[in-house]
Amino acid sequence: MAVSYKKLFKMLIDRDMKKKDFREFVGISYSTLNKLEKGENTNVEVLERICLKLSCGIDDIMEILPDSPDNGTGRGVE
């Protein structure tokens, strides 16, 4: 399964918040921001901090995408 943080970055656009300002406001490192941008795994504590700072729920910043035959996992929909 893949994770998408597109909802988070759309929220930042809607709030007119630059990525640098977001990173400083939440207190995450540049490498953690890069992980979010690439849809890579990150610590649940980071996601919790983001939600608390932005006053939102986890489903407002991310979504879990099901495996598909073309995402490179070698597993199709079961």
N, C-alpha and C positions, 0 to 999 in steps of 0.2 A: 504494500500500500504506500502511496505517496502522500505527502503533506503539502498543502498550498497555503501560503500566507498572503495571497492576493487581496483578501478582504482587509488585512491590516494596512497594506499600502494604499488601498482605495480610501480607507478611513483617514489616513494621514493627508491624502490629497483633499478630501472633503473638509478637513480641519485646517487646511492651509499650513501644514507642519512639514518643514524640511526634514530629511532623514537625519541630518546632523543634529538638529534641535531635538528630534525624537530620541536619538541615541543618548544625548546628554540628559534629557528630561527623565527617561526611564532608568538610566544608569547602566547601560549595556556597552560592551566593547564593540569596536569596529568589526572584529572577526565574528561576533555573534550576529551583528546586523547583516554581514555577508551571508551567514548561514540562513538567515530568514529570507533574504533575497533569492537565494538559490533553492529554497524549499528543503533544506537539509534539517536533520534532527537537531533539536536544541533542548536544553534542560527545562523541565517543567517549572522550576522556580523562576526562570526568565519569563515564561509565558504568564505565570501568575503575576509577576511584577508589572508586566505590560498591561494586563487587564486591570489591575488595581490603579495604576497611574492614569489609564485612559477611561476608567469607569465603564468598563464593558465586560461582556462575557467571553469565554474562550471561543464560542462559535461565532463571535463577531470579528475575530482576527484570523481564524484559520479554518480549514476544512480538510478532511481526509478523503483522498480520492481513491476509488477502488482500482485494483490492478486491471490493466487492459493488455491485450495481446501485443500491442506496439510500444509499451513503455520500457522494454528491455529487461524485464524481470524473468522472462521465460515462462511465466505463469499466465494463463488465460483466466477468464471469468469462470468461476466454478459453480 
